[in-house]
Amino acid sequence: SDVYKRQLIGYQDIAKKQYGKANSETGSVRSGNAVINRLENGFEAVYSFPQMGFTVPVEITLDSDGINASVDIGKIKESNPESFLICSISVLPYFGAGAPDEKGSIIVADGSGCEMDFNNGRYSKLGYSSHIYGNDLSKFVLAKGTSTYPIMLPVYGIRKAASAIIAVVTDGAARGTVWCYPNGAITSYANVYTSFELRATDTIVLNEYSSAARSAQLYQKTALGNGKTEIKYIVLTGDKADYNGMAAAYKKYLCEKEKITLAAQSVGETSLDFYGAVKKKKVFLGFPVIANAALSELKDISDYINRLAEDGVSDISVTLREWSADRLAGRLDRSLKPAGVVGSKKELKRLLTALEKNGGELYLGVSASQFKKSGKGYNVWGDTAKALSNAPVYNYTFYNSNYQKNTSAGRYSLLTPKKLLQVIRNVSDNGAYTGAGLSFGNISVSLYSDFSKKSECGIEKTAQTVGKAVNGINNRKTALDTPADYVLKNLSLAQKIPETSSRDDIFDRDIPFTQLVLSGIVPYTCEPINSAADERGAVLNAAAYGSRLQFELITNDPYTVGGTSLDRLYGANSSELYKTIKEYSEYFKGLEKAIGNGYLTHYSRNGEVSVSRYSNGATVTVDRANGTVKAVGGSEYSFGI
């Protein structure tokens, strides 16, 4: 096949102040400027683009289960850097592409995962793109993108009849963006590929809120440096040539790489997120002030856990969020001290004891990268990451209605990645509450670059730092929200795993691809049940996907959240949800017992009925129309909702 000829590069035309693209087929091969060098197990294609002065070597090699395509960034040459700078490369963008007369589909690990059929009639759509591990937060943004969920796993696949390939980004994943197009969108082929950013670019808007707003394009001017991008294409055939087989192949690769031993997928432990406090406007001596308002108090949480235990519900996992004095003061977490309105150290120890007594776990939510105020040895000015524009990098919230930036909710500075390892190690080594684990939120999918002159750090280096820090915690359990693949090695709990994809228009159906990969590697929860648009459907999906249940709660008056950044917690009243939590927890305890010691290996769905199969032969059948769940394994168990 001649697909090796078709690489795409993106470049900055400095004179024209434009970003351009070039295709290796037309820009190098046809003009005789491509050279093929034989390698021991493959070949090296060296593409020269004389007009821009680029020389790009791409290695294609074979191994026992497929093909590897890699680019050594240090070997890329730029002979005319005053006029042209290479910014990105897309490797094998049409490898495995679906022709107009072919049947098959494309699988992308967006959120839970999704599948797009070839020739699905969505010709007018612009296609799909999403950054692996989420957007680079150092880049200027006016509005949040349409992707609701991040790509946690750097993998995608193409299925055709009785064969398939799965593409695993094995090097440089944090630089990557996954692109997917249906037949007729750009060409007559359906294709999926990864584009790697080699040199950062950004577009900023000056005077963004005025009629005189105008945009300016920025690009990284420093040398490319070293590094590597690599994609491993694994070939699957027969009954393995579907998304179940793809998930199994990627799980095998990941376990071998990280030396992970698979374990039983426990679904019976319920996870409760308690929110401690929130900033709220109050009146003091006739003057408006911003103060901490308690949403949950530690003593009430302890009583709640003890009451559940008395009613036969044990093995509860509790994560405290927005609870610490440091976090609510806008500082990086270091002391693990509760905010006064939440409770005392003594009450926190009592909660930890209550959980340990009843077979549960406590995770303390920690802010390791976002801060508003200096303190604890970190300066909000000197230690904040810088964007390409040299402006400080901030993390904003966005309106759900129009995806616009919510400037009234405030913003957090982002700590320079050079100091992330230090912060995470300091808090994990804190001697307080040694029996408690730590929850670092979505830090593994909230990456950013730092273009400070003294501490420049690309997004790939940031991912490596986060991975080293989280994987290096051996004295405490750790939990993460929507975790990336590179932090799974020692992870104790993966939280808020989506039951759907971002539901881009080009895709035909959601699939539990992420759950199929995670099952057996780490216990995972669904998104909070009481925040779901369809609570019943969310519980049934959790049973089908092998997820633990999760709820988000507050113990105080829910009206406290009105007019605050946590106003979505109106439906999080712990007293009102007690009966629901008790009932569903009992259901999932029975489900776990019936499944036994297996992990999820296969999922299929026909209409409203799905069947999940486990490694030990157990099955779980979910009928969404009738609201029933039936598990058959070491024992048999059924429930209906």
PyMOL commands that set and color helices and strands:
alter all, ss='L'
color gray80, all
select helices_A, chain A and resi 3-5+24-29+73-75+173-175+238-240+243-258+298-310+325-329+345-357+407-409+417-428+443-445+459-471+485-487+513-518+529-531+535-545+558-561+567-571+574-595
alter helices_A, ss='H'
color red, helices_A
select strands_A, chain A and resi 8-13+18-23+34-39+42-49+54-63+66-72+77-78+84-90+104-110+114-117+128-131+151-160+163-171+176-181+191-197+201-206+214-219+228-237+271-275+277-284+287-294+317-321+361-365+370-371+394-395+412-414+437-439+478-481+493-497+509-510+524-526+550-553+600-606+609-614+619-623+628-632+636-640
alter strands_A, ss='S'
color yellow, strands_A
deselect
rebuild
show_as cartoon
